[in-house]
Amino acid sequence: MWWRRKKRTLPDFCEDLARGVMALDEDASAAAMRGIIGSLDGAGPAELTEGVRRLLPAVQQVSIGNGGQLAQVAAGLIEAGADPFVLLEVLVERVTDGLEQAARFPVLVDKDGGGFDAPGSQEEADALIDRAARAAASAGISREEGIRLTESFFTIDEWIPSLLLPLQQKRVRQAFPGRERLAAAADAMTDHADAAPWMFGLLQVLDDEPFLVIHRPTGRAYRLTVSGVGDNFQLHTLLAATLIGDPAEGLIEGARPAPAWIAAATDGPDLQPSGGVRGQFELFGADGERIWGEGRPADIPVLDGHRVVVLDKPSYARSWNTGRVYPLMHPEISLDQKLPEPEAATWLKKITDPEAGH
């Protein structure tokens, strides 16, 4: 009937949440959250994207200290299928600015004796703010700025997940604004914000990166293109899965990684296969230095325009638990060329043998 009230949709509840957060109205915000949760399952990409769009003005304006809930809702909507680009620029700016302010807080409180704990009550929070205000006066900055540094330090971790999800999409990484500034800000907070190291790692991820892989025992060499790999453990598994095969076809003889290991390193639901993942090679850079599994592909040195990986026989059995560190980031690795023997031999001469005393 025409007089019946129109059913409220997810974008409506997102707009309610934005208003409630800006007004510091906890009851209205809680009601909006219930509405968002209740309508999320039935929402398609267009509705999810419109919901994110309704959050945009509040995400731009809310203080770092009060905006964590908005940022987390945005992350959830993006994970569910909203267009990540609607909020990307503003989230990058807010998170970068918040991290930079947060990194100044420990320096600020050092002026007031150093040492601090996260407040567990309103009384402790008020005491910490008063302390920051005293330190701000000593540092020649305003009380308001001292409070902003304090709020940022204790709440920026709530904002970071809003970027962890979109950064696991290749198209977002390729168009990501302000990468270097955000990476520097995240690096400065890795000891203080739990999510900062994860974001820093995503900002180091390579896409469409040329690799030159040399198998030292056979002298064979290969050109590959790599995208979306989180660490060198994952790279190890993917290289083995790509290059181990029929020697008659120019591949490396050996036992390929188990299907469960490959699935864990690509897009399988089980990131930690039973019994762990075992390595097939010893990895070195062109400089003869070992490539550690805990490192990242971006750490591998470049030689003549390629990141060079040298595969050697393993000196001991090694294994690791997790196939990939970013569950929603799907890697790409393509074998572009098996190099002719003369070209492979030329590359082999360029690299340093770790046994030669380098």
Contacts in CASP RR format, 6 or more apart in sequence:
PFRMAT RR
TARGET T0000
AUTHOR 0000-0000-0000
METHOD contacts of the structure
MODEL  1
MWWRRKKRTLPDFCEDLARGVMALDEDASAAAMRGIIGSLDGAGPAELTE
GVRRLLPAVQQVSIGNGGQLAQVAAGLIEAGADPFVLLEVLVERVTDGLE
QAARFPVLVDKDGGGFDAPGSQEEADALIDRAARAAASAGISREEGIRLT
ESFFTIDEWIPSLLLPLQQKRVRQAFPGRERLAAAADAMTDHADAAPWMF
GLLQVLDDEPFLVIHRPTGRAYRLTVSGVGDNFQLHTLLAATLIGDPAEG
LIEGARPAPAWIAAATDGPDLQPSGGVRGQFELFGADGERIWGEGRPADI
PVLDGHRVVVLDKPSYARSWNTGRVYPLMHPEISLDQKLPEPEAATWLKK
ITDPEAGH
8 35 0 8 1.000
8 39 0 8 1.000
9 39 0 8 1.000
9 43 0 8 1.000
9 47 0 8 1.000
10 35 0 8 1.000
10 36 0 8 1.000
10 39 0 8 1.000
10 40 0 8 1.000
10 43 0 8 1.000
10 47 0 8 1.000
10 48 0 8 1.000
10 50 0 8 1.000
10 51 0 8 1.000
11 47 0 8 1.000
11 50 0 8 1.000
11 51 0 8 1.000
11 53 0 8 1.000
11 54 0 8 1.000
13 32 0 8 1.000
13 33 0 8 1.000
13 35 0 8 1.000
13 36 0 8 1.000
13 39 0 8 1.000
14 32 0 8 1.000
14 36 0 8 1.000
14 51 0 8 1.000
14 52 0 8 1.000
14 54 0 8 1.000
14 55 0 8 1.000
14 73 0 8 1.000
14 77 0 8 1.000
15 51 0 8 1.000
15 54 0 8 1.000
16 28 0 8 1.000
16 31 0 8 1.000
16 32 0 8 1.000
17 29 0 8 1.000
17 32 0 8 1.000
17 33 0 8 1.000
17 36 0 8 1.000
17 55 0 8 1.000
17 58 0 8 1.000
17 69 0 8 1.000
17 70 0 8 1.000
17 73 0 8 1.000
18 54 0 8 1.000
18 55 0 8 1.000
18 57 0 8 1.000
18 58 0 8 1.000
18 59 0 8 1.000
18 70 0 8 1.000
19 25 0 8 1.000
19 28 0 8 1.000
19 58 0 8 1.000
20 28 0 8 1.000
20 29 0 8 1.000
20 32 0 8 1.000
21 29 0 8 1.000
21 58 0 8 1.000
21 62 0 8 1.000
21 66 0 8 1.000
21 67 0 8 1.000
21 69 0 8 1.000
21 70 0 8 1.000
22 58 0 8 1.000
22 61 0 8 1.000
22 62 0 8 1.000
24 66 0 8 1.000
29 69 0 8 1.000
33 69 0 8 1.000
33 73 0 8 1.000
36 73 0 8 1.000
40 77 0 8 1.000
40 80 0 8 1.000
43 80 0 8 1.000
44 81 0 8 1.000
45 81 0 8 1.000
45 82 0 8 1.000
45 83 0 8 1.000
48 77 0 8 1.000
48 80 0 8 1.000
48 81 0 8 1.000
48 82 0 8 1.000
49 81 0 8 1.000
49 82 0 8 1.000
49 83 0 8 1.000
49 86 0 8 1.000
51 77 0 8 1.000
51 82 0 8 1.000
52 74 0 8 1.000
52 77 0 8 1.000
52 78 0 8 1.000
52 82 0 8 1.000
52 83 0 8 1.000
52 86 0 8 1.000
52 87 0 8 1.000
53 86 0 8 1.000
55 70 0 8 1.000
55 73 0 8 1.000
55 74 0 8 1.000
55 77 0 8 1.000
55 87 0 8 1.000
56 86 0 8 1.000
56 87 0 8 1.000
56 90 0 8 1.000
58 67 0 8 1.000
58 70 0 8 1.000
59 67 0 8 1.000
59 70 0 8 1.000
59 71 0 8 1.000
59 74 0 8 1.000
59 87 0 8 1.000
59 90 0 8 1.000
59 91 0 8 1.000
59 94 0 8 1.000
60 90 0 8 1.000
60 94 0 8 1.000
62 70 0 8 1.000
63 148 0 8 1.000
63 151 0 8 1.000
64 94 0 8 1.000
64 97 0 8 1.000
64 98 0 8 1.000
64 101 0 8 1.000
64 148 0 8 1.000
64 151 0 8 1.000
64 152 0 8 1.000
64 155 0 8 1.000
64 156 0 8 1.000
64 159 0 8 1.000
65 151 0 8 1.000
65 152 0 8 1.000
65 154 0 8 1.000
65 155 0 8 1.000
67 155 0 8 1.000
67 158 0 8 1.000
67 159 0 8 1.000
68 155 0 8 1.000
68 158 0 8 1.000
68 159 0 8 1.000
69 158 0 8 1.000
71 91 0 8 1.000
71 94 0 8 1.000
71 158 0 8 1.000
71 159 0 8 1.000
71 161 0 8 1.000
71 162 0 8 1.000
72 158 0 8 1.000
72 161 0 8 1.000
72 162 0 8 1.000
74 82 0 8 1.000
74 87 0 8 1.000
74 91 0 8 1.000
74 162 0 8 1.000
75 161 0 8 1.000
75 162 0 8 1.000
75 164 0 8 1.000
75 165 0 8 1.000
76 165 0 8 1.000
78 84 0 8 1.000
78 87 0 8 1.000
78 162 0 8 1.000
78 165 0 8 1.000
78 166 0 8 1.000
79 165 0 8 1.000
79 328 0 8 1.000
84 165 0 8 1.000
84 166 0 8 1.000
84 169 0 8 1.000
84 172 0 8 1.000
85 172 0 8 1.000
85 175 0 8 1.000
87 162 0 8 1.000
88 166 0 8 1.000
88 172 0 8 1.000
88 175 0 8 1.000
88 176 0 8 1.000
88 177 0 8 1.000
89 177 0 8 1.000
91 159 0 8 1.000
91 162 0 8 1.000
91 163 0 8 1.000
92 163 0 8 1.000
92 176 0 8 1.000
92 177 0 8 1.000
92 178 0 8 1.000
92 182 0 8 1.000
94 159 0 8 1.000
95 156 0 8 1.000
95 159 0 8 1.000
95 160 0 8 1.000
95 162 0 8 1.000
95 163 0 8 1.000
95 182 0 8 1.000
95 185 0 8 1.000
96 178 0 8 1.000
96 181 0 8 1.000
96 182 0 8 1.000
96 185 0 8 1.000
98 152 0 8 1.000
98 156 0 8 1.000
98 159 0 8 1.000
98 185 0 8 1.000
99 152 0 8 1.000
99 156 0 8 1.000
99 182 0 8 1.000
99 185 0 8 1.000
99 186 0 8 1.000
99 188 0 8 1.000
99 189 0 8 1.000
99 193 0 8 1.000
99 196 0 8 1.000
100 185 0 8 1.000
100 188 0 8 1.000
101 148 0 8 1.000
101 149 0 8 1.000
101 152 0 8 1.000
101 153 0 8 1.000
101 156 0 8 1.000
102 149 0 8 1.000
102 152 0 8 1.000
102 153 0 8 1.000
102 156 0 8 1.000
102 189 0 8 1.000
102 192 0 8 1.000
102 193 0 8 1.000
103 185 0 8 1.000
103 188 0 8 1.000
103 189 0 8 1.000
103 192 0 8 1.000
104 149 0 8 1.000
105 132 0 8 1.000
105 149 0 8 1.000
105 150 0 8 1.000
105 152 0 8 1.000
105 153 0 8 1.000
106 114 0 8 1.000
106 116 0 8 1.000
106 153 0 8 1.000
106 192 0 8 1.000
108 132 0 8 1.000
108 135 0 8 1.000
108 136 0 8 1.000
108 139 0 8 1.000
108 146 0 8 1.000
108 149 0 8 1.000
109 115 0 8 1.000
109 116 0 8 1.000
109 131 0 8 1.000
109 132 0 8 1.000
109 135 0 8 1.000
111 135 0 8 1.000
111 138 0 8 1.000
111 139 0 8 1.000
112 131 0 8 1.000
112 132 0 8 1.000
112 134 0 8 1.000
112 135 0 8 1.000
112 138 0 8 1.000
116 128 0 8 1.000
116 131 0 8 1.000
117 124 0 8 1.000
118 154 0 8 1.000
119 125 0 8 1.000
119 127 0 8 1.000
119 128 0 8 1.000
119 154 0 8 1.000
128 150 0 8 1.000
129 147 0 8 1.000
129 150 0 8 1.000
132 146 0 8 1.000
132 147 0 8 1.000
132 149 0 8 1.000
132 150 0 8 1.000
133 143 0 8 1.000
133 146 0 8 1.000
133 147 0 8 1.000
135 146 0 8 1.000
136 142 0 8 1.000
136 143 0 8 1.000
136 145 0 8 1.000
136 146 0 8 1.000
136 149 0 8 1.000
137 143 0 8 1.000
153 192 0 8 1.000
156 189 0 8 1.000
156 193 0 8 1.000
157 193 0 8 1.000
157 194 0 8 1.000
157 195 0 8 1.000
157 196 0 8 1.000
160 186 0 8 1.000
160 193 0 8 1.000
160 195 0 8 1.000
160 196 0 8 1.000
160 198 0 8 1.000
160 199 0 8 1.000
161 195 0 8 1.000
163 182 0 8 1.000
163 199 0 8 1.000
163 202 0 8 1.000
164 195 0 8 1.000
164 198 0 8 1.000
164 199 0 8 1.000
164 202 0 8 1.000
165 328 0 8 1.000
166 172 0 8 1.000
167 173 0 8 1.000
167 176 0 8 1.000
167 199 0 8 1.000
167 202 0 8 1.000
167 203 0 8 1.000
167 205 0 8 1.000
168 202 0 8 1.000
168 326 0 8 1.000
168 327 0 8 1.000
168 328 0 8 1.000
168 329 0 8 1.000
169 328 0 8 1.000
169 329 0 8 1.000
170 207 0 8 1.000
170 227 0 8 1.000
170 228 0 8 1.000
170 330 0 8 1.000
170 332 0 8 1.000
173 202 0 8 1.000
173 205 0 8 1.000
173 207 0 8 1.000
173 228 0 8 1.000
174 207 0 8 1.000
176 203 0 8 1.000
179 203 0 8 1.000
182 199 0 8 1.000
182 203 0 8 1.000
183 200 0 8 1.000
183 203 0 8 1.000
183 204 0 8 1.000
186 196 0 8 1.000
186 197 0 8 1.000
186 199 0 8 1.000
186 200 0 8 1.000
186 203 0 8 1.000
187 196 0 8 1.000
187 200 0 8 1.000
189 196 0 8 1.000
190 196 0 8 1.000
190 197 0 8 1.000
190 200 0 8 1.000
198 326 0 8 1.000
201 230 0 8 1.000
201 296 0 8 1.000
202 230 0 8 1.000
202 326 0 8 1.000
202 329 0 8 1.000
204 296 0 8 1.000
204 298 0 8 1.000
205 228 0 8 1.000
205 229 0 8 1.000
205 230 0 8 1.000
205 296 0 8 1.000
205 297 0 8 1.000
205 298 0 8 1.000
205 329 0 8 1.000
206 226 0 8 1.000
206 227 0 8 1.000
206 228 0 8 1.000
206 229 0 8 1.000
206 297 0 8 1.000
206 298 0 8 1.000
206 307 0 8 1.000
207 227 0 8 1.000
207 228 0 8 1.000
208 225 0 8 1.000
208 227 0 8 1.000
209 225 0 8 1.000
209 226 0 8 1.000
209 227 0 8 1.000
209 297 0 8 1.000
209 307 0 8 1.000
210 223 0 8 1.000
210 224 0 8 1.000
210 225 0 8 1.000
210 305 0 8 1.000
210 306 0 8 1.000
210 307 0 8 1.000
211 223 0 8 1.000
211 224 0 8 1.000
211 225 0 8 1.000
211 226 0 8 1.000
211 297 0 8 1.000
211 306 0 8 1.000
211 307 0 8 1.000
211 308 0 8 1.000
211 309 0 8 1.000
212 221 0 8 1.000
212 222 0 8 1.000
212 223 0 8 1.000
212 224 0 8 1.000
212 303 0 8 1.000
212 304 0 8 1.000
212 306 0 8 1.000
212 307 0 8 1.000
212 308 0 8 1.000
212 309 0 8 1.000
212 347 0 8 1.000
213 221 0 8 1.000
213 222 0 8 1.000
213 224 0 8 1.000
213 239 0 8 1.000
213 243 0 8 1.000
213 308 0 8 1.000
213 309 0 8 1.000
213 310 0 8 1.000
213 311 0 8 1.000
214 220 0 8 1.000
214 221 0 8 1.000
214 222 0 8 1.000
214 308 0 8 1.000
214 309 0 8 1.000
214 310 0 8 1.000
214 311 0 8 1.000
214 344 0 8 1.000
214 347 0 8 1.000
214 348 0 8 1.000
214 351 0 8 1.000
215 221 0 8 1.000
215 243 0 8 1.000
215 252 0 8 1.000
215 311 0 8 1.000
216 310 0 8 1.000
216 311 0 8 1.000
216 312 0 8 1.000
216 348 0 8 1.000
216 353 0 8 1.000
217 312 0 8 1.000
217 313 0 8 1.000
218 252 0 8 1.000
219 344 0 8 1.000
219 345 0 8 1.000
219 348 0 8 1.000
220 250 0 8 1.000
220 252 0 8 1.000
220 338 0 8 1.000
220 339 0 8 1.000
220 344 0 8 1.000
221 338 0 8 1.000
221 339 0 8 1.000
221 343 0 8 1.000
221 344 0 8 1.000
221 347 0 8 1.000
221 348 0 8 1.000
222 243 0 8 1.000
222 335 0 8 1.000
222 336 0 8 1.000
222 337 0 8 1.000
222 338 0 8 1.000
222 339 0 8 1.000
223 306 0 8 1.000
223 335 0 8 1.000
223 336 0 8 1.000
223 337 0 8 1.000
223 339 0 8 1.000
224 239 0 8 1.000
224 242 0 8 1.000
224 333 0 8 1.000
224 334 0 8 1.000
224 335 0 8 1.000
224 336 0 8 1.000
225 332 0 8 1.000
225 333 0 8 1.000
225 334 0 8 1.000
225 336 0 8 1.000
226 235 0 8 1.000
226 238 0 8 1.000
226 297 0 8 1.000
226 331 0 8 1.000
226 332 0 8 1.000
226 333 0 8 1.000
227 331 0 8 1.000
227 332 0 8 1.000
227 333 0 8 1.000
228 329 0 8 1.000
228 330 0 8 1.000
228 331 0 8 1.000
228 332 0 8 1.000
229 235 0 8 1.000
229 238 0 8 1.000
229 297 0 8 1.000
229 331 0 8 1.000
229 333 0 8 1.000
230 296 0 8 1.000
230 297 0 8 1.000
230 324 0 8 1.000
230 325 0 8 1.000
230 326 0 8 1.000
230 329 0 8 1.000
230 331 0 8 1.000
231 293 0 8 1.000
231 294 0 8 1.000
231 295 0 8 1.000
231 296 0 8 1.000
231 325 0 8 1.000
232 283 0 8 1.000
232 291 0 8 1.000
232 292 0 8 1.000
232 293 0 8 1.000
232 294 0 8 1.000
232 295 0 8 1.000
232 296 0 8 1.000
232 297 0 8 1.000
232 299 0 8 1.000
232 300 0 8 1.000
233 277 0 8 1.000
233 293 0 8 1.000
233 294 0 8 1.000
233 320 0 8 1.000
233 322 0 8 1.000
233 323 0 8 1.000
234 265 0 8 1.000
234 323 0 8 1.000
234 324 0 8 1.000
234 325 0 8 1.000
234 331 0 8 1.000
235 293 0 8 1.000
235 297 0 8 1.000
235 309 0 8 1.000
236 279 0 8 1.000
236 280 0 8 1.000
236 281 0 8 1.000
236 283 0 8 1.000
236 293 0 8 1.000
237 257 0 8 1.000
237 261 0 8 1.000
237 262 0 8 1.000
237 264 0 8 1.000
237 265 0 8 1.000
237 277 0 8 1.000
237 279 0 8 1.000
237 323 0 8 1.000
238 262 0 8 1.000
238 265 0 8 1.000
238 266 0 8 1.000
238 331 0 8 1.000
238 333 0 8 1.000
239 281 0 8 1.000
239 309 0 8 1.000
239 311 0 8 1.000
239 333 0 8 1.000
240 256 0 8 1.000
240 257 0 8 1.000
240 279 0 8 1.000
240 280 0 8 1.000
240 281 0 8 1.000
241 256 0 8 1.000
241 257 0 8 1.000
241 262 0 8 1.000
241 265 0 8 1.000
242 333 0 8 1.000
242 335 0 8 1.000
243 251 0 8 1.000
243 252 0 8 1.000
243 311 0 8 1.000
243 335 0 8 1.000
244 251 0 8 1.000
244 252 0 8 1.000
244 253 0 8 1.000
244 254 0 8 1.000
244 255 0 8 1.000
244 256 0 8 1.000
244 257 0 8 1.000
244 280 0 8 1.000
245 251 0 8 1.000
245 252 0 8 1.000
245 253 0 8 1.000
245 254 0 8 1.000
245 256 0 8 1.000
247 253 0 8 1.000
250 338 0 8 1.000
251 338 0 8 1.000
252 311 0 8 1.000
254 280 0 8 1.000
255 280 0 8 1.000
257 265 0 8 1.000
257 277 0 8 1.000
257 278 0 8 1.000
257 279 0 8 1.000
257 280 0 8 1.000
258 273 0 8 1.000
260 270 0 8 1.000
260 273 0 8 1.000
260 274 0 8 1.000
261 273 0 8 1.000
261 276 0 8 1.000
261 277 0 8 1.000
261 278 0 8 1.000
261 323 0 8 1.000
263 270 0 8 1.000
263 273 0 8 1.000
264 270 0 8 1.000
264 271 0 8 1.000
264 272 0 8 1.000
264 273 0 8 1.000
264 277 0 8 1.000
264 322 0 8 1.000
264 323 0 8 1.000
264 324 0 8 1.000
265 277 0 8 1.000
265 323 0 8 1.000
265 324 0 8 1.000
265 331 0 8 1.000
266 324 0 8 1.000
266 330 0 8 1.000
266 331 0 8 1.000
267 330 0 8 1.000
271 322 0 8 1.000
271 323 0 8 1.000
271 324 0 8 1.000
271 327 0 8 1.000
272 321 0 8 1.000
272 322 0 8 1.000
272 323 0 8 1.000
273 323 0 8 1.000
275 319 0 8 1.000
276 319 0 8 1.000
276 320 0 8 1.000
276 321 0 8 1.000
277 319 0 8 1.000
277 320 0 8 1.000
277 321 0 8 1.000
277 322 0 8 1.000
277 323 0 8 1.000
278 317 0 8 1.000
278 318 0 8 1.000
278 319 0 8 1.000
279 314 0 8 1.000
279 317 0 8 1.000
279 318 0 8 1.000
279 319 0 8 1.000
280 314 0 8 1.000
281 311 0 8 1.000
281 312 0 8 1.000
281 313 0 8 1.000
281 314 0 8 1.000
282 290 0 8 1.000
282 311 0 8 1.000
282 312 0 8 1.000
282 313 0 8 1.000
282 314 0 8 1.000
282 315 0 8 1.000
283 290 0 8 1.000
283 291 0 8 1.000
283 293 0 8 1.000
283 309 0 8 1.000
283 310 0 8 1.000
283 311 0 8 1.000
283 312 0 8 1.000
284 290 0 8 1.000
284 291 0 8 1.000
284 309 0 8 1.000
284 310 0 8 1.000
284 312 0 8 1.000
284 351 0 8 1.000
284 354 0 8 1.000
285 291 0 8 1.000
285 300 0 8 1.000
285 301 0 8 1.000
285 308 0 8 1.000
285 309 0 8 1.000
285 310 0 8 1.000
285 351 0 8 1.000
286 301 0 8 1.000
286 303 0 8 1.000
286 308 0 8 1.000
286 310 0 8 1.000
286 350 0 8 1.000
286 351 0 8 1.000
286 352 0 8 1.000
287 301 0 8 1.000
287 352 0 8 1.000
287 358 0 8 1.000
288 310 0 8 1.000
288 351 0 8 1.000
288 352 0 8 1.000
288 353 0 8 1.000
288 354 0 8 1.000
288 358 0 8 1.000
289 301 0 8 1.000
289 354 0 8 1.000
289 358 0 8 1.000
290 354 0 8 1.000
291 299 0 8 1.000
291 300 0 8 1.000
291 309 0 8 1.000
293 320 0 8 1.000
297 307 0 8 1.000
300 307 0 8 1.000
300 308 0 8 1.000
300 309 0 8 1.000
301 307 0 8 1.000
301 308 0 8 1.000
302 308 0 8 1.000
303 350 0 8 1.000
303 351 0 8 1.000
304 350 0 8 1.000
308 347 0 8 1.000
308 351 0 8 1.000
310 351 0 8 1.000
324 331 0 8 1.000
339 347 0 8 1.000
352 358 0 8 1.000
END
